Amino acid sequence: MSTTPEPATDPHHTRNVLLVFAGLMVTMLLASLDQTIFSTALPTIVGDLDGVDEMSWVITIYILASTIMLPVYGKLGDLIGRKGIFIAAITVFILGSIIGGWAQDMTWLIIGRGVQGLGGGGLMILSQAIIADVVPARERGRYMGIMGGVFAISSVAGPLLGGWFTDDLSWRWGLWMNIPLGLLAIVAAAVFLHLPAGPKRKVRLDVLGIALLALASTGIVLISTWGGHDEPHGYPWGSPQIIGLIVGTVVAAVLFVIVELRAAEPVMPLHLFRKLNFNLMTAAGLVIGVAMFGALGYIPTYLQMVTGADATQSGLLMIPMMGTVLVASIVSGALVSRTGRYKWAPIAGTLVTAGGMLLLSTMTSTLPVWIMCVYLGVMGLGLGLCMQIFVLVVQNTFPNSEVGVATSTNNYFRQIGASLGSAIVGSLFTTRLVHLLTERLPAGGTGAGQSTNSLTPEVVKDLPGPIRDIVVGAYNDALTPIFLYIVPLVVIATVLVCFVKEVPLKKTIDRGDIAAESLEIDGSNAVATTTGNIIIRGAPDAGR
């Protein structure tokens, strides 16, 4: 066994890791800003485009498209290297931003968001996998903690920018800004992203598996979005449409498993599920995805409508939550890297998240704003403690030759949870809101010449007092009970992570498929141990 110093102790290697990390941060900024800018602008967008009843699809279509692409990016990265795929994903993301920025109706906005999702699926997943290419698991906690921190910072900046664009310029700038930022991310990737060259492997893309996975994923989201509602917003559970979707989804899922068992290079290798820690982290991530995206996607809308805050102010009201995410993510990551102990973080994180959801369910339209901010801060503290650790545990379970597909599979199920959360919460929220407005408003509607489909925060502010109170009360009563429904799910996640086996974090980068005694990386030796581990002495080489 080599006694070469660990990578973290080599200044040359550390410097190159930091350059790679700088490039990834630009992309993380791009991805996280896009997700959060829409949160404060959404009420105005759907009002301008006359599409309140389609509001949930603006968020859901992005998550669905990115979810379908996650395993594809993960597998391609393992097969042919991550740099080219990374740049391609950013390019597709920019194209979707252009389409959405020029949208004149909800249909084109949703199409643009879908194209964004096709590219966006690669941004986060490839960033996480690339870190695993250059940093051992034992040292990775602090880097992934900072990644979570950057997401928190941009999640504060996103709503603020979205509010500023909406109030002073146009909500379309929330999409157009992705063009220069995306180009900057491409340049950063091209200049800084130098990864160790991987083994030459024949690319045999699992096209049939990808197609079946896309069908099953789409079916799950459509069922959760349309099921249990009356037309035109959906269909009853016993309708031919929903029954057909359920049957089709089950058939697609079964065929997918059969295909993956036989595929030469499966897009989602089933042997991953033989590892207990992987299964536990994946299941817990799915549940947290339901809670996180289901709840947080509609909080800014709630704050604008209920508190009377404008788009910019609602962004400021999210600062307590993002501040606790930032602190908890960085501190927990640093502690994990220092001590090597990590099981405590997901247990504490899921418990605190459940508490935060319970507090959010008690909100009323008359609750002081500062108390709402405290509740959001509790929610953020829980999420910051656990989200990045889920990925770290999964990556520590497999060799680097499979870290892309393992990370993407874990993220896929979390995104399925996000899709279900956004679809179910969005569908319930929209249906309950329309029902409550119809039930409570007088026969003349708002009396201001506005349909309920075109209500924006500005319109609500100008409504007569009694009518405004009805609308605000409907928004509150439509959303807050849904938070309570999510609490038991998060408690289940807590139970799951209690069974995680705390395997020591690896101190070397495990390239399980490399059998050579040594190889050259940018002119410096990288010694391979007999178990396939590699300890990097010098700078990584470009070309991947």
N, C-alpha and C positions, 0 to 999 in steps of 0.2 A: 504494500500500500504506500502510495506516495506521501511524502511529508511536506510537499510544497505548501507554502502558506495559503490560507483561505483567500479568495478573491477580494474580500472586503479589506484585507490588510495590505494589498498591493496598490500604491498610489496611482500607478499607470493605469491599472484596470479600473480603479474607482473613477478616475477622470473620464474614461471612455463610457462607463456606465452612466455617469451623470449627463453626458452629451446625448446618449440614447434617451434617457429619461426626459430631458428637456424637449426633445422632439415629440415624445408621447404626450407631454403635458399640453402642447398646442392642440393636439387632436382631442384630448379629453375635454379641453375647453370648448372646442367646436361642438362636440356631441352633447355635452351637458347644457351649454347655453341654449341650444336649439330646443331641447326638451322643456326648459323652464321659461323661455321667453313667451311661449304660447299660453302659459297658464294665466297670466294677467291680461293678455290681449284677447283671450278666447271669447269672453262675453261680448265684446265689441265686434269681433270678427263675425260671429254667427248672427249678430243683429244686423250688421251691414249687408251680409250676404243672404239674409232672410232664411236662416237655417238653424234655429234653436233646436228643432226636433232632430237634427242630424249632428248635434254638438259632440256626442260621444264618439262619432266616427273619426273626427279630426285627430283624436288621441289614439283610438283603437287601431286604425289602419296603419299608423306608423309602427306601433308595437307588433302588430301581426306580421308586417313585412320584414321587420328586423328579426323577429323570432324565427321565421322560416329560413332566413339566411345564416343564422348563427352557426349551425353545424357545418354548413357549406364552407364558410370562412375558416372555421377551426380545422376541418379536414384538409382543405387546400393548403393552409399554412403549414401543416405537418408534412404534406407531400412535396410541395414545390418551394417552400420558403414563404416568409410572411411579408417581406418588404413590398414586392410588386402588388400583392393582393391588397395590402394596406393602402397604397396610393390609389388603386382602382376603386376601393370602397369610398374614399374621400371624394373622388371625381363624381361618382354616381350620386353621392349626397349633395354635391353642389348642383347637379342637374335638377334634382328634385326641388331644391330651394328656388331655382329659377322658375320652374313650372308653377309652384305654389305662389311665388311672389307676383306673378302676372294673372293669377286666377280671378275671374270675374263672377264666378258663382261657386257654390259649395262643391259641386262635382269636381271642378278642376282643382280646387284647394285640396280635396281628399286625394285626388290622383297624385298631386305634387307631394303630399305627405307620404303616400305609399312609395313613391320613388325614393324619397329621402330615407325611408325605412330600409329599402333594399341596400342602400349604401351604409346607413347608420348601424346595421347589424354587425358590420366589420370593425367599427371604430373602437368600441369598448373591449370587445372580445380579443381583438388582435393586440391591443395595448396591454392587456393582462397577460397574454401568452408571450409577448415579446420580452416583458420583464423577466419571465421565467427562463428565457433563453440566456440571460446574462447575469442573473442574481440568484444565488442559492436560496432555498426555502427559509433557512434560518435567518438570513438577512432581509428576506423579501417583505416581511411584515411592515417595516418602516416605510418602504417604497409604496406598498399598496395602501398603507394608512394615509400617506400624502396624496395618493390618487383620490382616495375618498375625500380628503380635505379640499382638493382642487374642485371636485364635484360640488362640495358644499359652498365654496366661495362663488363659483360660477352660478350656482343655484340662487344665490342672493343677487348677483349681478344680472342674471337673466330676467327675473321678474321686474327689477328696476329698469333695465333697458326696455323691456317689453312695455312697461307702463309709460316710460318716457316717449317711446315711439308712438304709442297709441294716443297719448294725450297731446303731444306737441308736433308730431310728424305724421306718420301713418303706420298702422300695424304691419304693413307690407315690408317695412324696413327690418322687421324681425326675421324675415326670410332672406332678403337681399344682402344683409350683413354677412350671411354665410359664404357669399362668393369670395370677398377678399380674405376672410378668415380661413376658408377652405384652401385657397391658393397658398396662404402662408403655411398651413399645415402640410401641404404637399412639398413645398420647398424645405421645410424643417425635416420631413421624413427623408427626402432625397439627400440632404446634406449630413444629417446627424445619425440616421438610422443605419448603422453598420453592424450586422449580425454575423455570428459564426456560420460558416457554410455547412449545410446539413448533408446527410448521406444522399446519394443519387438514387431516387426511387422512381419506378415507372408509375406514371399518373394514370390511374384507372378510376375515373370519377363515377360514383354510384348514382347515376342519373335516375334510375327507377326508384331508388330509395329516397332521393331528394323529392321527386314528384309525389310519392305517396306521403312523405312527411308533410309536404305543403298542403296536400288535400286534407289530411287529418287535422293539422293545425287550424286551417281555415274553417273546417267543420266545427271544431270546438268553439271558436270565437263566434261563429254565426249562430250556433245553438244558444249560447249564453246571451247573445245580443237580442235575438228575435224571439226566443222561447217565452211563452207565458204572457204575451201581449197581444192586443187586438190590432188589426190592420188600421192604418198603414204603417205603424211602427213595429209590427212583428206579427206573430201567429200564435194561436193557442197551442199548449203543449200536445194536445191530441190531434193537431192538424196534420194533413198529409205532408206538408212542407217540413215541419219539425221532425216528424217520424222518419221521413226520408233522409234528412240530414243526420240524424242519430245513426241510422243503419249505415249510411255511406261513410260516416266517420269511423265507426267500429270496423267496418270492412277494410278501410284504408289503413287503420292502425294494425290490424292482424296481418294484412299483406306486407306492411312495412317490416314487421318483426321477421316474417318468413324470408323476405328479401335480404335483410341485414344478416341473417344466419348464413346465407349462401354467398354474399357479395365478397369479392376479393379485397376491396378497400371500402368497407361500410362507412357511410357518412356518420353513423352513430354506433360504434362497436358495442355489441351487447355484453362483451366480457367486462366492460366497465362496471356493470351492475353486480358483479361478484364481490366487490369491495364494500364492506359495511359502512365505512366512513363516507364513501362517495354517495351511497344511497341515503344516508341520514342527512348529509349536507344538501343534497339535491331536493329531498322532500321538504326540508325546512326552508330552503330558498324559494321553493314554489309557494309555500304559505306566506312567507314574508313579501313575495312579489304581489300576491293578492292584496295584502294589507297596504303596502307602500303605494303602489300605483293606483289602487282603487280609491284610497282616501285622498292622497296628496294631489291627484289630478284635478280635483274639484274644490279644494280648499280656497284658492285665490278667487274663484267665482263666488263662493260663499261669502268671503270677506267683503268683496265689492258690493254685492247685493244687500247683505244683512247690515254691515256696519256703515255703509255709505261711502266707503273709501274709494278713491279713484284708482286707476290701474297702477300708478306709481306708488301710492300709499299701500296698496295691498301687497306690493313687492316688499316694501319696508317691513310690513307686519310678518313676513316670512323669515326675517333675519334671526329671531331667536331659535327657530328650528334648525336653520342651516348653521348657526353658530355652534350649537351643541353637536351637530353632525361632524363639523370640522374638528372640534376639540376631541370628541370621543374617538373619532377615526384615527387621528394622528397619535394620540396618547396610547390607545390600545395597540396600534401597530408597533409603536416603539417598545412597549412593554413585552409584547410577544417576541420581538427580535432579541431583546435583552435577556429574557428569562427562558425562552423556548417553550413556555407554557401558554396554551391558547384555549383550552376547553372552557375556561371561565367566561370568555368574552361572548360567545354566542348564547350561553345560558343567561347571563345578565342582560344581554341585548334584547333577546326575545321577551323576557319578563318585563323590562322597562317599556318596550314597544306595546305590549298588551295593556299596560297601565296607561300609556298615552292615548291609545284608541278608546279606552274606557272614559277617560276625561273628555275627549272630543265629543263623545256621544251625549254629554250632559250640556253642551252649549245651547244657549238660547239667544234670541235676537236682542235681548236686553242685557246680556252678560257684558261686563266691562271688557274693553278691548285688551287691556294688559293681561287679564286672566286667560283670554284666548291665546295670547302669545306664550304664556307659561305652559299651557297644555301642548302647544306645538313644540316648545323646547323639550318637553319630556319625550315626545315622539321622536324627535331628532336624536336625542341622547341614545335611545335604544337602537335606532338604525345605525348610528355611527359605530356602536360597539360590535355589531355582528356582521354587517354586509361584506366587508373585505375579508374577514376571517373565513367565511364560507369558501371563498375562492382559494385562499391559501391552503386550507386543509385538503381540498380536492387536488390541487397541484402537487402537494406533498405525497399523495398516494400513488402517483404514476411517474414513469420515466419521462424525460424531456421529449422523447420521440412521440409521445402521446399527450403531451400537456395541452396542445391546441384543441384536440378533439375532446379531451376530458373537461377542459375549461368551458368549451362551447356547449357541450351537453349539459353541464351543470347550469350554465346561463340560459340554455334553451328552456329548461323546466321552470326557472325563475321567471323568464319572460312569458311562458305559458300562464304562470300565475298572474303576471302583470296584465296579460291580455284578458284573462278571466276577470281579474279585479276591475280593470277599466271598463270592460264590456258590461259586467254585471252591475257594478256601482253606477256607471253611466246610464245604463238602461233603466235600472230601478229609479235613479234620481230623475231622469227625464220623464219617465212615465208617471211617477208620483207627483212631480211638479206640474205637469200638464193637467193631471186629474185634480189636484188641489186648487189650481188657478181656475179651472172650469167650474169647480164646485163652489168656490168662495167668492169669485168675482160676480158682480151684478150682471144682469142680462146684457147690458151695454158694453161689457168688457171693461177695459181700463178707462173708457170714457175720454181717451185722449187721441183717438184716431189711430191707435197702435194695436196690432194683433199681438197675442202673447208670444208668437214666434219671433217678433222683432224687438223684444224688450232688451234694452242695454242698460248698464248702470246709470248713464246720463238720463235716459228716458224715465227710469224709476224715480230718480231724484225729483223730477219735475211733476210727478203725479200728485194729485190731491192727497192730503194726509191719510184719510181712511183707506183709499185705494192702495197707496204706497205701503201701508201697514199690512194689508192683505197679501200683497206680493212678497214682501220681506218675510212674513210669517210662513208663506208657502215654501219659499226657498229653505228656510230653517227646518221646517217639519219634513221636507222631502229628503234632506241629506243626513242630518244628525243621527236618526235611528239606525242608518246603515252602518255607522261606525261600531255600534254595539254588536251588530251581527258578526263583525269580523273578529271580535275579541276571542271567542272560543278557538278560532283557527290559529291565532298566534300562540295561545296556550298549548295547543297541540305541537307547534314548532318547538316550544320550550322542552316539552317531554322528549321529543325526538333527539335534540342535541345533547340531552343528558346521557345518552347511550354512546356518544362518540368515544372512540378509543384514542387516547392522546399519544399518537406515535411521534417519536422525536423528529423534529424538523431537520431535513437534510442540510449538511454543511457544504456539500458540493453539488454541482449541476449534473444530474443523472441523465446521461445520454444512453439509455438502455440498449440501443441497437448498434453501438460502436464497439467493435472488437479489436481494433488496432491498438498497438502499444503506445503510439504517440502520433500526433499530427501537427501541422503548422498552422498558426493563426496569425496572419499579418507579420510573419517573420519571427514570432515568439513561440516557444514550445508550449503545448497544452498537453499535460500528461493524462493518459487514460488509465484508470485503475482496472483491475481484473473484473470488477463488477460493472464496468461501463461508465463509472463516474468520471467526470472531467473537471480538472482544476485549472482554471485559466490563469496564465501568468502574464500574458500580454494583451494588446489591444485586439478587439474583435475585427474580423475582416468583412469588408463589404461584399456584396454579391448575392445576398439572400433577400 
